[in-house]
Amino acid sequence: MNSIRTVIKATLLMTGAVLTAATSLSIATAADEVAATQPPPPPGPHGGPGGEWHMFNKLGLSATQKQQVKDIMTAAHPQMESLHEQMRANEQKLRQTQPTDPNYTSIASQVSQTHGSLSAQLMTQQAEVRSQVYKILTPAQQAQLKTLEAEMAAHKPGDWNGPRGPRPDDAAPPSQ
């Protein structure tokens, strides 16, 4: 029973990791297309640009601030890319292992632990980039960003694409 739970947990973790990697890759491709007209976006709360960069666009960054953001992102890019590559290679290790392999559970556990460590390193790097970008904002822009972040945090994930409708676990238990 425990081995089944371990495999299920590892599978769920890897699914999340794969989705994260795929999202990061598609975001990186889109960012390359935008780079010609504006500096690359700083990472969002989960590693990809998006909400935060959209909010930075609302702050009216000066040309100097935009260049500073670009410089920060250019400097951080090699390490972030290296971490993403390591995460992809780690995920590939599990994908190449068949569930029937007698070592599958231990490999899944090892991949999970490695992924956790790499994710922590990536999150630390992203926090450093965010901190550097935040420092170039004026106090008024920092206050405006705080307001925009609070507005963004107030939205539930289903709010962005319309109502998600009832889910089975949202249903009331049948009365008896």
Secondary structure by P-SEA (a helix, b strand, c coil): caaaaaaaaaaaaaaaaaaaaaaaaaaaaaaaaaccccccccccccccccaaaaaaaaacccaaaaaaaaaaaaaaaaaaaaaaaaaaaaaaaaaaccccccaaaaaaaaaaaaaaaaaaaaaaaaaaaaaaaaaaccaaaaaaaaaaaaaaaacccccccccccccccccccccc
